[in-house]
Amino acid sequence: MNELGIICDIKEGKAKVAIGDMVTDFLSVFQSLANSYAVSFSPLRIGEQVLVIPVRGDLNSGVILRGLYQEKHRAKNTDENTFNIDFEDGTHLEYNSKSSTLKLDVVKDINITCVDKTTHNQNNTLNTKNHTTNANTITLNAPSINLNGNTQIAGAISTSGEGGASGTFSIKGNLNLIGNLQVSGNISDSKGDLTNHTHSCTCGATASPR
């Protein structure tokens, strides 16, 4: 006969179950997947309510079927279109098949390792409060890249045109420079060439810039 009980001891993925005054041996526990396609593991917890299914009438040779709701462990969202998981640290995963929306609230870090490239062909928006990217090299390929907001760059900047040709650096606004300016070409303003122009000296003669 199947028996309801409470997990009272855990060891290496197996559990003992208290059924009234009886305590079973360590029994195997049903997991979601256990085959060549995929293997999954959901940690056990002491106090978890389970069902013990005996094998050949012997509870001590049986297996544990888990996933029964308890008073203090019930689903927060039972919407018929929503799959959701709440973890003990406060992390929440939710997918709504009606709106096709995935929601993930993580209390700390998310680490994603991708050996090959990831391709996404649709328009998307990433909204974050604070965002930091750490990488050996970052390459952005796009016909145009827009940076909206104050931008601070710590390090050298080099530009090149298509195919490695000379690039163009255009600024709409004022340029405030702290340090030296070195130019290999000419400098000009709205009045003309500042590199090769001549100017009048106080003595009445003309001179070239130094």
Secondary structure, DSSP 8 states (H G I E B T S, - for coil): --EEEEEEEEETTEEEEEETTEE---BEE--S-BSSS-B------TT-EEEEEEETTEEEEEEEE----BTTB--S---TTEEEEE-TTS-EEEEETTTTEEEEE-SS------SS-----S------SS-----S------S-----S-----S----B-GGG-B-----SS-----S----SS--EETTEESSS--EE-TTS-EE---
